[in-house]
Amino acid sequence: MTESETRAGYDAVAVLYADLFRDAMDDQHLERGLIAAFAELVRGPLPVADLGCGPGRVTPLLASLGLSVFGVDLSPGMIAQAREEHPELRFEVGSMASLDIPDASLGGALVWFSTIHTAPDDLPLIFAEFHRVLAPGGHLLTAFQTREGDAPEAFDHKVTLAYRWPIEALSVLLREAGLVELARVRREPLPEERLPTGYLLLRKP
């Protein structure tokens, strides 16, 4: 999908999306545990970015764990929702393909289902941006819909076309961008989900 199509899709559903997923993290105990571990790794003097933050459903959790965090999202509608619901936090409109963030300035980046709409051929550029903005020793935690096999597969996401990736295939792309894998997790679908989820934790040397 192009950025303009993704932006338009999320702008159109921003209010509904924020309402539906406002409390989604409350019962996701595995995810909260992974995010807590990520917070322990990245806690320090450098800020942390929630990239593809949507309406800010995870950003406040990161802040509650003691991080200096800000959110970035492609959709102005999503950013408007995030700013309205969490005025104490900083949210910016921006593209993961060209982040307005200085080189080597982040202690960590959370990428929570944020790259699923990116066409596979465009992911290396985005992963290179993640590597650029992370400081040496910085960590990245990403979540995505996963599948078995060797290649990504498109699926009918409710907002706009998306892709699910084998964990190893996505890890290869991130490693080629200069990041080192530390851990991977695969979770089976919850009753309300159709697809399994993958999580990767990586570090910039």
Steps between C-alpha positions, in 0.01 A plus 500: 500500500610857442534740790218715364262202492595396852466857627156540341383165638593582859382860481158368401470274806705690758216572745353149474843340527583697813170394659538133411859458617518745791524222761641228277826470695329441835462124454802438278729375774769350275524823303517711815778275624698539179456877510606509866817306414565739210457795738761355736745472212451852364455697823762774511578854389392460136138526383297211362271522196170318450513481120161453339338588830143529365271662758762449770379180659851375591683831543350569846602153614860576404479831688360324808806274496725802548602570140534838332283405203336667203279365222519532123229397253431547131132583557409854614166361614669249728734765637202726574342219703826433685546868588140530618516194725856548628577873502788445739697309234659610172366368171616593151383429145781333308605225262709203607667518159641845583496564874555853627728364772875565526751224437579271795271693735261231626554255780220285363224468246172314535352391166165351602325360190628813325662352189228253402363724223842561345563326169776240548734672252477823703589351839882518462479881475290519816724260689802709396323800657452307824871421503587864428300651788601244764807577707762226532365262762141607427224239474206444269191294583261422215167315480333369186264234368700192409475180296690183422709477186775706344329808357249769600135464408237770450185483710174693516557735791184691593654841427716438194714229341759354736770233503586227747858384522681183607703597806828385346442689174431826680795444731727458198397841365559664836838332536593616150421854619768461768296390802576192710217270607479432873168316529194387309153392614208347312152518654197308378186702418276611782129409466426835335797476259547317170878490474798419722729779612877529487725715718866582441739675736818640341797717595720739308865408565 
